[in-house]
Amino acid sequence: MKFLLCWTLLLSTLLATGQCGLPSATPLNEEQLRMALQVLDIFKAKCVDCHGADLPRPKGKFGYVLDLKRVVETPKYVVKGDPEKSDIYTLVRDDDMPGDDANVPPLTENEKAIVKRWIEMGAPSDLPPATESASAQAVAAEPSIFPITVHPMPLWKQGFRWLGRFHPLSTHFPVALMFVAVLAEAFAWWSRREGWIETVRFLVVIAALGGVSAAGLGWLNAWFTSYVGQSASILLWHRWLGTGTAVWAVICAGLIMTHECREGSLQRARFRGALLLGAFLVGVTGFLGSALIYGLDHYNW
Ligand code: HEC
């Protein structure tokens, strides 16, 4: 009997301490709960298309926007009490998220203020599990507190977006042709045969045409993307180097079309230098383009 009593005592103590040890058992007060639900409502309306948990490849490797707790625990996204240091606020404040390519409009001033206030009050995220699913259902069923008018993209814009998707494909032409032109030019130099110049002319002219189309499609493609932070600066370099490369390829084509470029002449040496620089530019631009998709470190061993 004494033994049993001891056990009961021990067990109840363990249980009691165990309960105290549970993380933040303090329920949210009414205002905190309301703010958290409103923020969830906003994210549900404006972010899940690209950051929803059900997406196989969520944008920016961020696929848990409705898991408020996890969002709050990501220090880069939320600094409790300091909206200015919280990406999740600054990105929506500056209309960087949802991006230009989104099917939903940017947050309204009211919605931005709610996200800001939520972070200022410490980003409460401990929704009771029942509330979370109930609210999610309610959000789905009821008209949102923030009525959202989804403006379908006009047909012409959709057409441009579709065209822009051909940018990566189109870049293969200038990349391959400029490199093959360097190879052909190397054969010309080595064999001293005049005939090679026709091959080089053909390659460089097509490379220039391909370069101009790739650059144009690149501008279109970039219009429909939303890169932020480091990716935004990579895009800036890629965009302008790419545009410069296309112009340079046209200059190369101009040099070899308008001059005789005999083997051993000054004109030929000048063209050769220009072609080497062009091939180098095309390589760097291509690297930056793939860095936009795979990251700057994608050649790491
Ligand atoms: C149309 C798609 C789209 C929508 C909608 C969208 N985002 Fe994004 N988001 C992106 C892309 C693309 C990236 C990756 C950007 C990059 O790598 O530069 C991203 C990245 C992020 C990041 C990570 C940034 C980083 O540096 O790690 C956060 C945080 C974010 N989005 C928040 C939001 C929030 C909050 C919303 C809703 C208000 C939202 N996004 C809506 C496309 C979207």
Boltz pocket constraint, residues with backbone or C-beta under 6 A from the ligand:
constraints:
  - pocket:
      binder: B
      contacts: [[A, 42], [A, 43], [A, 46], [A, 47], [A, 48], [A, 49], [A, 50], [A, 51], [A, 59], [A, 60], [A, 61], [A, 62], [A, 77], [A, 87], [A, 88], [A, 91], [A, 92], [A, 96], [A, 97], [A, 98], [A, 99], [A, 101], [A, 102], [A, 103], [A, 226], [A, 227], [A, 228], [A, 229], [A, 231], [A, 232]]
      max_distance: 6.0
